[in-house]
Amino acid sequence: MDRITVVGGGFAGLTAAITAAEAGARVTLHEAHHTLGGRARTAEGAYKTNEGPHALYSGGPHWTWLKQRGLLQPLAPIPPRELLRMRFHHRGALHRTPPLALLRLGRHRAELAPVDQGFLSWATGLVGPAGARAAAHYAAVALFHHDPGSLSAAFVQERFRRASSLPPEAHYPRGGWGALIERMAGYAWDLGVRIETSTRVTELPATGDPLVVATSLDAARSLLRDETLTWTGGRTALVDLALTTRPGDPFAVSDLDSPGWIERFTAQDPTLAPPGQQLIQGQFPIAPHESKADGVARAERLLDTGFPQWRERTVWRRASVAANRTGAVDLPGTTWRDRPAISRGGGIYLAGDQVAAPGVLSEVSFNSAIEAVTLALTSSRLEVAR
């Protein structure tokens, strides 16, 4: 029987462990933290926050995979009435409908957008400079980057279309990502996966068994002592708020004047906060020279516009910065194929959201985990055959 070691107990690591165990391998998973989840970890306590939106896109490959294994439910879909409470901050004012340019651009297929041209330049030729800037800023909800218009047109357009699709692709695990991670961990345990938490791996195992490193690129670079394991990411200020409930609050506010997004997550999942309170998160990408305070200031300005009296209604608040933990971004002239390869040689394989695999947000982690295990098992069995 094949033996596989997985380092990292986030979404990628658990996907890899389950895939390997289902193929008959004996799997040991190591997680440095005392709980599983990685970036998909949900905070403990009264306010169940996540490191960014905890949405699953129904058009992604992991949707069917999770559903087949009974791991997808329960979900918290966006109520149709809440979609009517979507607001767009454009030219200094709130609007109920997006600019016509966004609707026009949404009809263009992502595969027809050029790889080697920036999104802003390409979209300007289709909808004009103002419409292109608004679309780039809207797409930031799935990019976490301070300058979406500078990224590859093909890369941004795929995310723009997925994020703006109707009906929405975004669905939310009830209870946050952590509830999904718990179901995946239980499923892995039932398959016989040995899960060891609070176990930080600092040296490569000497067993000779295949190793799947399902961590951030920073952690993988340190463990594998491979300085080539880098890729462009983003920095985002995250502002979490609990407000007393007020009828008429918007479901979400998209800032089309600069990258930024505020969402009321209890609109679809009231379990994320105590009764009578609304859990809201703002995500505001910040440039390399900007600080967390800069992102928080932009969040407060948008809150002033969209959530009346939010300061007086605040019962809990937290701000943080997510740096290089929000997935890969592709500059003009690059695609996912140019990111660090999954197979690193010597029986070592990478999985995570910044490696060479297609998909949007968590789909990259899923696809890379499946590919890493497939390559590991194929290589191992070829060696045995010889």
N, C-alpha and C positions, 0 to 999 in steps of 0.2 A: 504494500500500500504506500502511495506517495505521502511524503511529509512536506508541509509548507508552513513557513513562519510568516506571520503578518505583523508588521510594526505600525501601530496607529489604529485606534478604535473609533474613528469617525465614520461618516457615511461611506467613504471609499474603502476603509479597512473592513468594515462589517460586510459590505457587498463582496469584497474579495474573499473573505472567510467563508461566507455562505456558498459562494460559487464553487470554491475548492472543495468544501465538505460535501456538497451535492454530487460532485464528480468522484467521490470516494476517497479523497485525501484526508489525512490526519492533520488537523490544523491547530496551531497555537497562535493566539493573538495577544500581543503586548500593547498596553496603553499606559502612558506615563502618568496621566491624571487619575484621580481616584474614581472618576466616573467616565463612562463612554460618551462619545458624541463629537469631540473635536469642535469644529466651527458650527456643527449642528446641535451643540449642547444648549439646552434651555435652562435658564436661571431657576434656581430653587426659591421658594418663598411665595408671597402673595401675588407678585407680579412676574408672570412667566414670559420674560423677554428672551429674544434670540439675537444673535450677532448679525443683524440684518433681517430682511424679510424671510419668513420660513415657508415660502410658497413652493409647491410642486407644480410644474407645468404639465398639463394633461397630454400635450403633444410630444412629450419626451419619452425615450426608451425605457426609463426606469418606472414609468407609470404602469405599463403592462407587467413588467417583472414583479413589482411589488404587489399588484393586484392578483396575479397568479398564485402568489404565496400567502395570500390573506393578510398582508402587512399594510395595505393601503388605508383601510378604514380604521377608525371613523374620521371622516373629513369634515371640514367646515367650509362649505362653498360660500361665495359671496352672494348674499341675498339680492335678488333683482332690484329691489327698491333702493339698495345702497348704491347701485351703479348710477342712479339718478342724482346721487349726492357727490359725484365726482366733480371736482373743480379744477380749473386751469388758471394759473397766475400768469398773465400775459400782458406786457406793456403796462405793468404797474397796477393792474386790476384783476379781480376774480371773474371768471367766465364759466358758464355752465357747459359750454361746448368748446371743443378744440378748434384752432384755426383750420380753415379749409385746406391749407397746405399739408397738414398732418394726414388728413384723410386721403388726399391725392397721393402722397408719398407711400402710404400704407398699401397701395395697390401694386407697387413695384416689387417683383419677386427678388428675394435676397441673392439668389444664385446669378442674377443678371447684374448685380452691383459689382464694380471692379475691385479687385484685391489691392492693386497697386496705387489707388487714388484715395485720398482722405475723404471721409464721409461728408464734411461740410462743403468741400469743393464739388463733389459729385452731386449732392442734393441741391446745391445752389442752381445748377444747370437745369434742374427739374421743377423746383418750386420757388426759386428766388432766394436771396440771402436771408431775409427775415424768416421765411418758412423753414429753411434749412437749419438755422440756429435753434428755432423752437423744437424741431424734431430731434436734433442732437441732444438738447437738454432733456427732452422727454425720455429718450433712450437711456439716460443715466440711471434710471431705476434698475436696469439690468446690467449696468456696466461698472458702477462705483468709481468712475474716473472723472477727474476735474475738467477734462477737455475732450469730450466724446467726438467732436468734429474733427479732431486730429487723427483719429484711429481709422483703420481700414474701412472703406465703405461697405465691403461685403460683410465684414464682422459686425458693424453697427446695424446695418439694415436687417440682418437676421434677428437681432435682439429687439429692434424697433418693432418689427412685424409681430413677433411673438408677444411682446409686452402690450401691444395695442389691439390684439385680436378680439373680436366679438363673435360669440360669447367668450368671456375671458378664459384663457388657458390656466391661469393661476388658481390653484386650490390649496387649502391650508390644513395640515394635520391638526386635528383637534387636540389642544393641549400643547401645541408647539412642536418643533422638531424633536424635542426630547422624548415625546410619546412615541414617535415613529422609531427612534433609536432603541427605545426599550423593547418594542415589538421585534425589531431586527435582532437584538441581542438574545431575546428569548428563543427565537427561531434558530439562531446559530447554536445556542446551548443545546437545544433538542437534537441538532444534527451531530453533536459530539465535539463541537469546537471548544477548545480549552482557552478560556478568557482570563488573562492575568492583568488586573489593573494595578495602578501605582507601581508600575515596572517600567522604568526608563531604560531603553536600550542604547548604550553608548559605544558598543563595539559590535562588529559583525559576528554573528554566531559562527562557530567553527564546525558545525554539523555537516556542512556541504549541501544541506537541503535548500530548495528554492526559497528565496526571500522576497516578499512583497513589501516595499516601503511605502506605506500609505499615510504620509505626513505632509506638512507644508514643504515647499522647496527649500526653505531655510534650514529646517530640521534635517531633511534628506542630504543637503549639501554638507552639513556637519558630520552626520553619521557615515556617509560614504566618502568623505574627504575629497569631494569632487566640486571644484570651483566653477565648473561649467553649468551647474544646475541653477540657473537664474532665468527669470523672464519678467517682462514688464507687468506691474500690477498697479493698484491704486490705493489711495488713502481716503478714508471716509469718516467724517464725524457722525456719530450716532447719538441721537438725543431721545431718551425714553422718558415718557411722562405718564402719570396717572392723574386724570382729571375727574372731578365730579361730573356725573352725567348731565348733559344739557341737550334737550331736543333741538334738532336742526343742525347739529355739527356735521360737517362734511365727512364722507367716507374717506376720501383722500384728496390731497392738494398737490398737483404737479406744477413745479415752477418751470415755466418755459422761458423765463428771462435769464436764468442761470441754472446749472444742474442742482436739483434738489427735489425731495419728495417727502411728504408727510402722510402717514396712513393710520387710520383708527382700526387696530386689529381686533378689538372687541366687537366691531360691527358684525363680523362673521363668527367669532368665537368668544362668547361672554365669559368662559372659564378662565381666561387669561388674567383677569383682575377681580377683586372683590365686588360684590353686588353694589350697584350705584356708582361704579367708577368705570372710566374708559381708559384703556391702555393705548397710547399713541406712540409711534416712533417716527422720527425724522432722520433721513439719511442725506448728508450733504458732502459730496466729494470735495476734498481740499487739495490744492496744489502743493508741490514739494516745499515751497517757501512759506506756506500758510500753517497756522497752528489750529489746535482744537477749538480755541476761542473764536477764530474766524468762522469756522463751520457752525458753531453754536449761535453766533450772532446772526448768521443767515437764517438759521432755523427759527430764531425768535422773531425775526421780521416776517417770515411766512406765517408763523403762528398768529401774529398780530392781525394778519389779513384774513386768515381762514377760521380761527377759533376764538370768538369773542370772549373777553375776560378770562383767558386761559391762565394768567398769572394768579388771579384770585381763586381759581378752581383747582390749582395744582396741589395734590396731596403727597406726591412722591415724584422724584426726578433723579435722572442719572445721565451722564454724558461720557462718551469714550471715543477712542479712535481705533478703527479697524485698518491696519496697515498690511498690505500684501497678503490679505486673508480673504480677498473678495473675488478670487478667480483671475484667470489670465485675461489680458487684453492684447489684441493684435494690432501692431502698427502697420501703416501702408507697406505693401510688399511682403507681408508675412501672413501665414495662416496657422491653424493649429498644428499642421505637420512640421512646422519649424520649431515648435517648442521642444523641451527636453524629451528625448525618446523614452518610451516605456521600458524597453529592454536595455539594461546597462551592461550586459555581459557578466559572465561568471555566476549565472543563476540568480541575478539580482534584477528586480523589476520595480518600476515606479507606478504609483497610482495617486491621483489627486486632481485638484482643479486647475493646475497650471502645467500639465504635461500634454504630450501629443495625442490628444483624443478630441473628437468633435463634440458639440453640444453647447447648451446654454446653462450657465451657472452650475448647479449640482449635477447636471447631466454629464459634464466632463469627468467628474469624479467617478460616476457610475460606469461610463464607457471605458475609462482607463483601468478600472478595477477588473472588469470582465476580461479585457484584453490581457492584462498582466497575468491573471490566473491561467488563461488559455495558453499563453506563451510558456508559462512555467511548467504546466502539466505536459504540454506537447514536447518540450525540450527534455524533461525528465524521463518521459516514456521512450523517447528516441534513444537516450543514453542507455536505458535498460535493454532495449532491443539490440543494441550493438554488442 
